[in-house]
Amino acid sequence: MKSLITFLLLLLVAGPGIAQQQTTGNWWRAQLHRTDGRNIVFNFEWITEKGKPVWYIRNAGERLRVTDIQVNGDSMIVQMPLFESQFRIKKEDQGARLAGVWIKGGAVKTQVIPFTAEKGGERFPGSAVALRNINGR
């Protein structure tokens, strides 16, 4: 449980302005879908280094490098370097969407949380334009 909390905090803590940053190119908007509806949203960059897939999960100014990624056709297993967890994912919509689960083993119980990711997108998309300006004092 402590590892899950650490993982969730790592994903939720973001510096000022991170929520407004537009992600493009190799960036993905990912979500862990909790049963209570309070999804955990994060971004990661998916690149190729020396012919192998690598993820960089963004956390404010930090980037968590993930290199243990096994690809088999349209399926992937992404072993996290921390948290003793992994993603088991399948590519959908010609590779523009990922769906699967995040699995966290534990001494008492294994946690399985549904996971999705889409190419591009903001971490927290903005809504309509503000009706009032609340800047200043």
C-alpha atoms as a printed R data frame, in Angstrom:
    type eleno elety resid chain resno       x      y       z
1   ATOM     1    CA   MET     A     1   0.000  0.000   0.000
2   ATOM     2    CA   LYS     A     2   2.841  2.388   0.854
3   ATOM     3    CA   SER     A     3   4.382  1.828  -2.605
4   ATOM     4    CA   LEU     A     4   1.058  2.577  -4.302
5   ATOM     5    CA   ILE     A     5   0.715  5.816  -2.347
6   ATOM     6    CA   THR     A     6   4.277  6.798  -3.299
7   ATOM     7    CA   PHE     A     7   3.525  6.034  -6.963
8   ATOM     8    CA   LEU     A     8   0.307  8.019  -6.897
9   ATOM     9    CA   LEU     A     9   1.986 10.986  -5.238
10  ATOM    10    CA   LEU     A    10   4.760 10.905  -7.821
11  ATOM    11    CA   LEU     A    11   2.189 11.127 -10.588
12  ATOM    12    CA   LEU     A    12  -0.025 13.718  -8.915
13  ATOM    13    CA   VAL     A    13   2.642 16.205  -7.830
14  ATOM    14    CA   ALA     A    14   3.205 18.672 -10.656
15  ATOM    15    CA   GLY     A    15   4.843 22.069 -10.825
16  ATOM    16    CA   PRO     A    16   3.027 25.303 -11.692
17  ATOM    17    CA   GLY     A    17   1.765 25.414 -15.240
18  ATOM    18    CA   ILE     A    18   2.172 21.694 -15.894
19  ATOM    19    CA   ALA     A    19  -1.586 21.233 -16.211
20  ATOM    20    CA   GLN     A    20  -1.745 23.860 -18.959
21  ATOM    21    CA   GLN     A    21   1.138 22.494 -21.036
22  ATOM    22    CA   GLN     A    22   0.087 21.105 -24.411
23  ATOM    23    CA   THR     A    23   1.686 17.801 -25.232
24  ATOM    24    CA   THR     A    24   2.463 16.938 -28.826
25  ATOM    25    CA   GLY     A    25   4.558 14.559 -30.855
26  ATOM    26    CA   ASN     A    26   5.498 11.513 -28.822
27  ATOM    27    CA   TRP     A    27   3.639 12.595 -25.681
28  ATOM    28    CA   TRP     A    28   0.729 10.584 -24.352
29  ATOM    29    CA   ARG     A    29  -2.029 11.398 -21.840
30  ATOM    30    CA   ALA     A    30  -2.527  8.390 -19.581
31  ATOM    31    CA   GLN     A    31  -5.034  7.520 -16.869
32  ATOM    32    CA   LEU     A    32  -5.325  4.943 -14.162
33  ATOM    33    CA   HIS     A    33  -9.087  4.455 -13.735
34  ATOM    34    CA   ARG     A    34  -9.893  4.140 -10.037
35  ATOM    35    CA   THR     A    35 -13.157  2.595  -8.905
36  ATOM    36    CA   ASP     A    36 -14.112  5.795  -7.044
37  ATOM    37    CA   GLY     A    37 -13.910  7.832 -10.278
38  ATOM    38    CA   ARG     A    38 -10.894  9.877  -9.144
39  ATOM    39    CA   ASN     A    39  -8.638  8.883 -12.006
40  ATOM    40    CA   ILE     A    40  -4.882  9.343 -11.810
41  ATOM    41    CA   VAL     A    41  -3.822 11.328 -14.862
42  ATOM    42    CA   PHE     A    42  -0.228 11.665 -16.067
43  ATOM    43    CA   ASN     A    43   1.782 12.245 -19.230
44  ATOM    44    CA   PHE     A    44   4.620 10.245 -20.674
45  ATOM    45    CA   GLU     A    45   6.868 10.617 -23.682
46  ATOM    46    CA   TRP     A    46   7.368  7.520 -25.823
47  ATOM    47    CA   ILE     A    47  10.575  7.533 -27.845
48  ATOM    48    CA   THR     A    48  12.977  5.047 -29.412
49  ATOM    49    CA   GLU     A    49  16.557  4.868 -28.164
50  ATOM    50    CA   LYS     A    50  18.999  2.525 -29.920
51  ATOM    51    CA   GLY     A    51  16.079  0.788 -31.609
52  ATOM    52    CA   LYS     A    52  14.204  0.103 -28.361
53  ATOM    53    CA   PRO     A    53  11.098  1.789 -26.893
54  ATOM    54    CA   VAL     A    54  11.641  4.051 -23.862
55  ATOM    55    CA   TRP     A    55   9.081  5.944 -21.805
56  ATOM    56    CA   TYR     A    56   9.770  9.142 -19.883
57  ATOM    57    CA   ILE     A    57   7.028  9.719 -17.311
58  ATOM    58    CA   ARG     A    58   6.798 13.422 -16.510
59  ATOM    59    CA   ASN     A    59   6.651 14.579 -12.908
60  ATOM    60    CA   ALA     A    60   7.022 18.365 -12.730
61  ATOM    61    CA   GLY     A    61  10.655 19.005 -13.747
62  ATOM    62    CA   GLU     A    62  11.631 15.344 -13.397
63  ATOM    63    CA   ARG     A    63  11.392 12.579 -15.968
64  ATOM    64    CA   LEU     A    64  11.239  8.972 -14.822
65  ATOM    65    CA   ARG     A    65  13.011  6.825 -17.440
66  ATOM    66    CA   VAL     A    66  11.374  3.449 -18.153
67  ATOM    67    CA   THR     A    67  13.406  1.077 -20.337
68  ATOM    68    CA   ASP     A    68  12.100 -2.425 -19.547
69  ATOM    69    CA   ILE     A    69   9.453 -2.538 -22.282
70  ATOM    70    CA   GLN     A    70   8.634 -5.785 -24.044
71  ATOM    71    CA   VAL     A    71   6.682 -5.492 -27.301
72  ATOM    72    CA   ASN     A    72   4.975 -8.476 -28.924
73  ATOM    73    CA   GLY     A    73   2.825 -7.457 -31.884
74  ATOM    74    CA   ASP     A    74   0.120 -5.116 -30.573
75  ATOM    75    CA   SER     A    75   0.772 -6.017 -26.915
76  ATOM    76    CA   MET     A    76   3.285 -4.583 -24.449
77  ATOM    77    CA   ILE     A    77   4.526 -5.217 -20.942
78  ATOM    78    CA   VAL     A    78   6.069 -2.130 -19.347
79  ATOM    79    CA   GLN     A    79   7.975 -3.004 -16.184
80  ATOM    80    CA   MET     A    80   8.301  0.041 -13.932
81  ATOM    81    CA   PRO     A    81  11.780  0.654 -12.478
82  ATOM    82    CA   LEU     A    82  10.186  1.509  -9.119
83  ATOM    83    CA   PHE     A    83   7.078  0.451  -7.249
84  ATOM    84    CA   GLU     A    84   7.340 -3.268  -8.192
85  ATOM    85    CA   SER     A    85   4.623 -2.801 -10.773
86  ATOM    86    CA   GLN     A    86   3.956 -3.144 -14.472
87  ATOM    87    CA   PHE     A    87   1.594 -2.095 -17.217
88  ATOM    88    CA   ARG     A    88   0.084 -4.767 -19.499
89  ATOM    89    CA   ILE     A    89  -1.162 -2.948 -22.551
90  ATOM    90    CA   LYS     A    90  -2.646 -3.506 -25.988
91  ATOM    91    CA   LYS     A    91  -2.471 -0.951 -28.826
92  ATOM    92    CA   GLU     A    92  -5.836  0.131 -30.276
93  ATOM    93    CA   ASP     A    93  -7.049  2.507 -33.024
94  ATOM    94    CA   GLN     A    94  -3.973  1.938 -35.227
95  ATOM    95    CA   GLY     A    95  -1.673  2.667 -32.306
96  ATOM    96    CA   ALA     A    96  -3.265  6.008 -31.318
97  ATOM    97    CA   ARG     A    97  -4.695  4.537 -28.099
98  ATOM    98    CA   LEU     A    98  -3.451  2.128 -25.450
99  ATOM    99    CA   ALA     A    99  -5.634  0.093 -23.101
100 ATOM   100    CA   GLY     A   100  -4.829 -2.414 -20.409
101 ATOM   101    CA   VAL     A   101  -4.073 -2.616 -16.708
102 ATOM   102    CA   TRP     A   102  -1.518 -1.470 -14.149
103 ATOM   103    CA   ILE     A   103  -0.581 -4.335 -11.847
104 ATOM   104    CA   LYS     A   104   1.027 -3.823  -8.440
105 ATOM   105    CA   GLY     A   105   2.006 -6.937  -6.549
106 ATOM   106    CA   GLY     A   106   1.865 -6.869  -2.789
107 ATOM   107    CA   ALA     A   107   2.509 -9.141   0.155
108 ATOM   108    CA   VAL     A   108  -1.193 -9.446   0.925
109 ATOM   109    CA   LYS     A   109  -2.968 -8.588  -2.312
110 ATOM   110    CA   THR     A   110  -2.242 -7.806  -5.969
111 ATOM   111    CA   GLN     A   111  -3.809 -4.547  -7.145
112 ATOM   112    CA   VAL     A   112  -5.080 -4.280 -10.719
113 ATOM   113    CA   ILE     A   113  -6.231 -0.895 -12.020
114 ATOM   114    CA   PRO     A   114  -7.542 -0.278 -15.575
115 ATOM   115    CA   PHE     A   115  -5.243  1.906 -17.704
116 ATOM   116    CA   THR     A   116  -5.762  3.909 -20.909
117 ATOM   117    CA   ALA     A   117  -3.589  6.356 -22.836
118 ATOM   118    CA   GLU     A   118  -4.103  8.513 -25.914
119 ATOM   119    CA   LYS     A   119  -1.547 10.236 -28.112
120 ATOM   120    CA   GLY     A   120  -1.133 13.922 -27.355
121 ATOM   121    CA   GLY     A   121  -3.543 15.815 -25.175
122 ATOM   122    CA   GLU     A   122  -3.206 17.892 -22.075
123 ATOM   123    CA   ARG     A   123  -2.903 16.392 -18.630
124 ATOM   124    CA   PHE     A   124  -5.990 18.294 -17.496
125 ATOM   125    CA   PRO     A   125  -7.856 19.783 -20.487
126 ATOM   126    CA   GLY     A   126  -9.164 23.273 -19.810
127 ATOM   127    CA   SER     A   127 -12.826 24.084 -19.916
128 ATOM   128    CA   ALA     A   128 -14.578 27.125 -21.327
129 ATOM   129    CA   VAL     A   129 -13.103 30.611 -21.121
130 ATOM   130    CA   ALA     A   130 -13.366 32.169 -17.646
131 ATOM   131    CA   LEU     A   131 -16.341 34.470 -17.147
132 ATOM   132    CA   ARG     A   132 -14.439 36.745 -14.723
133 ATOM   133    CA   ASN     A   133 -10.842 37.753 -14.193
134 ATOM   134    CA   ILE     A   134  -9.778 36.945 -10.615
135 ATOM   135    CA   ASN     A   135  -6.115 37.973 -10.954
136 ATOM   136    CA   GLY     A   136  -4.635 40.406  -8.469
137 ATOM   137    CA   ARG     A   137  -5.626 41.113  -4.909
